[in-house]
């Protein structure tokens, strides 16, 4: 009896537990599977944002231009009737027996001078340039997203430090207020400590604003709706690495950059377009034939036609001149792109080395020393061995150093990531 009663109790409770789990499990799973955001997720999201999607559609349109260019002119079908005698009539009987010349024929243009091949070659080169533009757009969006991500990390770190300083300043101001009531501290020093606490709180509000701005900017690059209360932001700060010598830069890197590849492809496309313009001098032939039906003469009359344009007084000088100018422009743009690419690589290297030196200096020397000075000044002031001015100076130095350290760390992370994204992956010194 007891076993049956237990079974009945379980059966009665099972539906209720089912409804309870149905309500609780989504909440628990949402907490357990909170969104995590790190540098790999940011870079992957930036590869597929709206700007990249538009560049991809442009590449697809360029590929479609290749299909449009790689075809011969369509044949033209012509049907006509002639020789209709309006004075004596066309005769009796069905339409096929009337005295009307009926004709049907086809005309087809034979392109000479390899026009189709040159047209297709130019379109293919333009499509390759569009694909290179797509790759360059992905890198640019990843650079922007990484910059926003590290700005967010710096703002979060700055916000935590400012909150800690604000709490410490409030505690010190409260202690000063008690000492003021006890007559152990002057009203002026107590007011100065309260002002210092309020300034620390204002810096905390400023850090909070920078944090929200970084979230909005990061959302623009990644198309992610980031909520700091619901998202877990991973601090993927890059580790400090050794300085790189200028000799690591190779000339082959420049030719592998997407912007340089696109410029090279556009030069090839312009060269093919120039050859296509020059090929216009070779006239195309239009070949045609038709079959005539005229009952009074014959039911099968064949006509053959050849049409040739007569190039009198003009040799396509305008088209050739424009194509030549476009080729010269493409070559100048290629030279400019290569010089800018080389300068950009050197700039990235110099920025990375300079940021690495500043980051190492702040993390290993300046910031720890500023913390020690602030702690010693607070301890000395508490025991009456230091003045309030020394304490405030030490705390302000620490606050400024914390802000500068966060900015310096973000600058190094940006420079390091930009160097990695803009150099070939096979470079061992960047990994």
C-alpha positions in Angstrom: 0.0 0.0 0.0 2.8 2.4 0.8 4.5 1.7 -2.5 1.3 2.3 -4.4 0.7 5.6 -2.5 4.3 6.7 -3.3 3.7 6.0 -7.0 0.5 8.0 -7.0 2.2 10.9 -5.3 4.9 10.8 -7.9 2.4 10.6 -10.7 0.5 13.6 -9.3 3.6 15.7 -8.9 5.1 14.9 -12.3 2.9 17.3 -14.4 3.6 20.2 -11.9 7.3 19.5 -12.0 7.2 19.4 -15.8 5.6 22.9 -15.9 8.2 24.1 -13.3 11.1 22.8 -15.4 9.6 24.3 -18.5 9.6 27.7 -16.8 12.9 27.4 -15.0 15.1 25.7 -17.6 15.1 28.5 -20.1 16.2 31.0 -17.4 18.9 28.7 -16.1 20.1 27.9 -19.6 20.2 31.7 -20.4 22.4 32.3 -17.4 24.6 29.3 -18.0 25.0 30.1 -21.7 25.7 33.8 -21.4 27.2 35.5 -24.4 31.0 35.7 -24.3 32.9 38.2 -26.4 36.6 38.0 -27.0 39.0 39.2 -29.7 38.4 36.1 -32.0 34.6 36.6 -31.8 35.1 40.3 -32.6 37.3 39.7 -35.6 34.9 37.0 -37.0 31.9 39.2 -36.6 33.7 42.1 -38.4 34.4 39.8 -41.3 30.7 39.5 -42.0 29.3 43.0 -41.2 27.3 45.2 -43.6 30.2 46.9 -45.2 31.8 43.6 -46.0 28.5 42.3 -47.3 28.2 45.3 -49.7 31.8 44.7 -50.9 30.9 41.1 -51.5 27.9 42.0 -53.6 30.1 44.3 -55.6 32.4 41.3 -56.2 29.4 39.2 -57.3 28.4 41.9 -59.7 31.9 42.0 -61.2 31.8 38.2 -61.6 28.4 38.6 -63.4 30.1 41.2 -65.8 32.5 38.4 -66.9 29.5 36.3 -68.0 28.1 39.2 -69.8 31.3 40.0 -71.6 32.2 36.4 -72.6 29.5 36.0 -75.3 29.2 36.6 -79.0 26.6 38.9 -80.5 23.2 37.4 -80.8 22.0 36.3 -84.3 19.2 38.4 -85.7 16.2 36.8 -87.4 14.4 38.9 -90.1 11.1 38.2 -91.7 9.7 40.4 -94.4 7.2 40.5 -97.3 7.8 42.5 -100.6 6.8 42.7 -104.3 3.2 43.3 -103.5 1.5 44.6 -106.6 -1.0 47.1 -105.4 -2.2 47.9 -109.0 -3.1 44.4 -110.3 -3.6 42.7 -106.9 -1.7 39.9 -105.2 -3.9 37.1 -106.6 -6.5 34.7 -105.2 -6.1 31.7 -103.0 -4.3 31.2 -99.6 -1.5 33.3 -98.4 1.1 30.9 -99.7 -0.2 31.2 -103.3 -0.5 35.0 -103.4 2.0 36.9 -105.5 3.9 38.2 -102.6 7.6 37.8 -102.1 8.0 36.2 -98.6 11.5 36.1 -97.0 13.0 34.9 -93.8 16.7 35.1 -92.9 19.3 35.2 -90.1 22.2 37.7 -89.7 25.2 37.2 -87.4 28.1 39.5 -86.6 31.6 37.9 -86.7 33.8 39.8 -84.2 37.3 40.1 -85.5 40.5 41.1 -83.6 39.8 38.9 -80.6 37.3 41.4 -79.2 35.4 38.8 -77.2 38.6 37.5 -75.6 39.9 41.0 -74.7 36.5 42.1 -73.4 36.3 39.0 -71.2 39.9 39.5 -70.0 39.2 43.0 -68.9 36.1 41.9 -67.1 37.9 39.1 -65.4 40.7 41.5 -64.2 38.0 43.8 -62.8 36.4 40.9 -61.0 39.8 39.9 -59.5 40.2 43.5 -58.3 36.8 43.5 -56.7 37.7 40.3 -54.9 40.9 41.9 -53.6 38.8 45.0 -52.6 36.6 42.6 -50.6 39.6 41.2 -48.8 40.9 44.7 -48.0 37.5 45.7 -46.7 37.5 42.7 -44.4 40.9 43.7 -43.0 39.8 47.3 -42.6 36.6 46.3 -40.7 38.6 43.9 -38.5 41.1 46.8 -37.7 38.2 49.0 -36.7 36.5 46.3 -34.7 39.7 45.4 -32.9 40.3 49.1 -32.1 36.8 49.4 -30.6 37.2 46.2 -28.7 40.5 47.3 -27.0 38.9 50.7 -26.3 36.2 48.9 -24.5 38.7 46.8 -22.5 40.6 50.0 -21.6 37.3 51.7 -20.6 36.3 48.7 -18.4 39.7 48.7 -16.8 39.7 52.4 -16.3 36.1 52.2 -14.8 37.2 49.5 -12.3 40.2 51.5 -11.2 38.2 54.7 -10.9 35.5 52.9 -8.9 38.2 51.7 -6.5 39.7 55.1 -6.2 36.3 56.6 -5.6 35.6 54.1 -2.8 39.0 54.8 -1.3 38.5 58.6 -1.5 35.0 58.3 0.1 36.4 56.3 2.9 39.1 58.9 3.4 36.6 61.7 3.3 34.4 60.0 5.9 37.4 59.5 8.2 38.2 63.2 7.8 34.7 64.1 8.7 35.0 62.1 11.9 38.3 63.7 12.7 36.7 67.1 12.0 34.0 66.4 14.6 36.6 65.2 17.0 38.6 68.4 16.5 41.6 66.5 15.1 41.4 68.0 11.6 40.7 71.4 10.2 37.6 72.2 8.2 39.7 73.2 5.2 41.5 69.9 5.0 38.2 68.0 5.4 36.6 70.0 2.5 39.6 69.3 0.3 39.2 65.6 0.9 35.5 65.8 0.1 36.4 67.7 -3.2 38.9 65.0 -4.0 36.3 62.3 -3.5 33.9 64.1 -5.8 36.6 64.5 -8.5 37.3 60.8 -8.3 33.5 60.2 -8.7 33.4 62.5 -11.7 36.3 60.5 -13.3 34.4 57.3 -12.7 31.4 58.8 -14.5 33.6 59.8 -17.4 35.0 56.3 -17.6 31.5 54.9 -17.6 30.7 57.2 -20.6 33.8 56.1 -22.5 32.7 52.5 -21.8 29.2 53.1 -23.3 30.8 54.8 -26.4 33.1 51.9 -27.0 30.2 49.5 -26.8 28.3 51.5 -29.4 31.3 51.7 -31.7 32.0 48.0 -31.4 28.4 47.3 -32.3 28.7 49.3 -35.4 31.6 47.2 -36.6 30.3 43.8 -35.5 26.5 44.2 -35.9 26.2 42.8 -32.3 23.8 44.0 -29.7 26.2 44.1 -26.8 24.8 44.6 -23.2 27.5 44.6 -20.6 25.1 43.3 -18.0 24.4 40.2 -20.0 27.6 39.7 -21.9 30.9 38.4 -20.6 33.8 40.5 -22.0 37.0 38.6 -22.2 40.2 40.6 -21.7 42.2 39.2 -24.6 45.1 41.6 -24.1 48.2 40.6 -26.2 51.3 39.7 -24.4 54.4 41.9 -24.6 56.7 40.7 -27.3 60.2 41.6 -28.3 60.9 44.6 -30.5 61.1 44.0 -34.2 63.9 45.3 -36.5 63.1 47.1 -39.7 64.8 44.3 -41.5 61.8 42.0 -41.0 59.8 44.0 -43.6 60.0 42.1 -46.9 59.2 43.5 -50.4 57.1 40.4 -51.1 54.7 41.5 -48.4 53.8 44.6 -50.4 52.7 42.6 -53.4 50.6 40.4 -51.3 48.5 43.2 -49.8 44.9 43.2 -51.1 45.0 46.9 -52.0 48.1 46.4 -54.1 46.7 43.2 -55.7 43.6 45.2 -56.7 45.7 47.9 -58.2 47.7 45.4 -60.2 44.5 43.7 -61.5 43.1 47.1 -62.6 46.3 47.8 -64.6 45.8 44.5 -66.4 42.2 45.3 -67.0 43.1 48.8 -68.4 45.7 47.2 -70.7 43.1 44.7 -72.0 40.7 47.6 -72.5 43.4 49.5 -74.5 43.9 46.4 -76.7 40.1 46.1 -77.2 39.9 49.8 -78.3 42.7 49.2 -80.8 41.0 46.1 -82.0 38.0 48.2 -83.1 40.1 49.2 -86.2 39.5 45.7 -87.5 36.0 45.8 -88.8 33.5 43.2 -87.8 31.7 41.3 -90.6 27.9 40.7 -90.6 27.1 37.5 -92.4 23.5 36.7 -93.4 21.3 34.5 -95.5 17.6 34.4 -96.2 15.2 32.1 -98.0 12.7 33.8 -100.4 9.3 32.4 -101.6 7.7 34.0 -104.6 5.0 31.9 -106.4 5.3 33.6 -109.8 9.0 32.9 -110.0 10.2 30.2 -107.6 9.3 28.8 -104.2 13.0 28.6 -103.0 15.2 31.6 -103.6 18.4 31.9 -101.5 20.1 35.1 -100.6 23.6 35.5 -99.1 24.7 38.8 -97.5 27.9 40.3 -96.2 28.0 43.7 -94.4 31.2 45.6 -93.7 31.4 49.0 -92.0 33.4 51.5 -94.0 35.8 53.3 -91.6 36.2 56.5 -93.5 37.6 59.5 -91.7 37.8 58.0 -88.2 40.0 55.3 -86.7 38.6 55.2 -83.2 41.2 57.7 -82.0 38.9 58.9 -79.2 38.3 55.4 -77.8 42.0 54.5 -78.0 43.1 57.8 -76.5 40.7 57.4 -73.5 41.8 53.8 -73.0 45.5 54.9 -73.1 44.7 57.6 -70.5 42.9 55.0 -68.3 45.9 52.7 -68.5 48.3 55.5 -67.5 46.0 56.4 -64.6 45.9 52.8 -63.4 49.7 52.5 -63.5 50.1 55.8 -61.5 47.6 54.5 -59.0 49.5 51.2 -58.7 52.8 53.1 -58.0 51.0 55.3 -55.5 49.4 52.3 -53.8 52.7 50.4 -53.5 54.4 53.4 -52.0 51.6 53.9 -49.5 51.6 50.2 -48.7 55.3 50.2 -48.0 55.0 53.4 -45.8 52.0 51.8 -44.0 54.0 48.7 -43.1 56.9 50.8 -41.8 54.4 52.9 -39.9 52.8 49.9 -38.3 56.2 48.5 -37.3 57.3 51.8 -35.7 53.9 52.2 -33.9 54.1 48.7 -32.6 57.7 49.1 -31.3 56.9 52.5 -29.7 53.7 51.2 -28.1 55.5 48.1 -26.9 58.2 50.3 -25.2 55.6 52.5 -23.6 53.5 49.6 -22.4 56.5 47.9 -20.9 57.5 51.1 -19.1 54.1 51.7 -17.7 53.4 48.1 -16.6 56.8 47.4 -15.2 57.9 50.7 -13.7 55.6 53.7 -13.8 52.3 52.2 -12.6 53.7 50.1 -9.8 55.7 53.0 -8.5 52.7 55.3 -8.6 50.7 52.8 -6.6 53.5 52.5 -4.0 53.8 56.3 -3.7 50.0 56.7 -3.2 49.9 53.9 -0.6 52.9 55.4 1.3 51.4 58.9 1.1 48.1 57.7 2.5 49.8 55.7 5.3 52.0 58.7 6.2 49.1 61.1 6.2 47.1 58.7 8.4 49.9 58.7 11.0 50.5 62.4 10.7 53.8 62.2 9.0 52.8 63.9 5.8 50.7 66.8 4.8 47.4 66.7 3.0 48.9 68.4 -0.1 51.4 65.5 -0.5 48.5 63.0 -0.2 46.4 64.7 -2.8 49.3 65.0 -5.2 50.1 61.3 -4.8 46.5 60.4 -5.4 46.1 62.6 -8.4 49.4 61.2 -9.8 48.0 57.7 -9.4 44.7 58.6 -11.0 46.4 60.2 -14.0 48.9 57.2 -14.3 46.0 54.7 -14.2 44.3 56.6 -17.1 47.5 56.8 -19.1 48.3 53.1 -18.4 44.9 52.0 -19.8 45.4 54.2 -22.9 48.9 52.9 -23.4 47.8 49.3 -23.0 45.1 49.8 -25.6 47.5 51.5 -28.0 49.9 48.6 -27.8 47.1 46.1 -28.4 45.8 48.1 -31.4 49.3 48.4 -32.9 50.1 44.7 -32.3 46.8 43.5 -33.8 47.2 45.9 -36.8 50.6 44.5 -37.4 49.3 40.9 -37.4 46.4 41.7 -39.7 48.5 43.6 -42.2 51.4 41.2 -42.4 51.4 37.7 -43.9 50.4 34.9 -41.5 53.6 32.9 -42.3 55.7 35.6 -40.6 56.9 33.8 -37.4 57.9 37.0 -35.7 54.3 38.2 -35.5 52.9 35.1 -33.8 
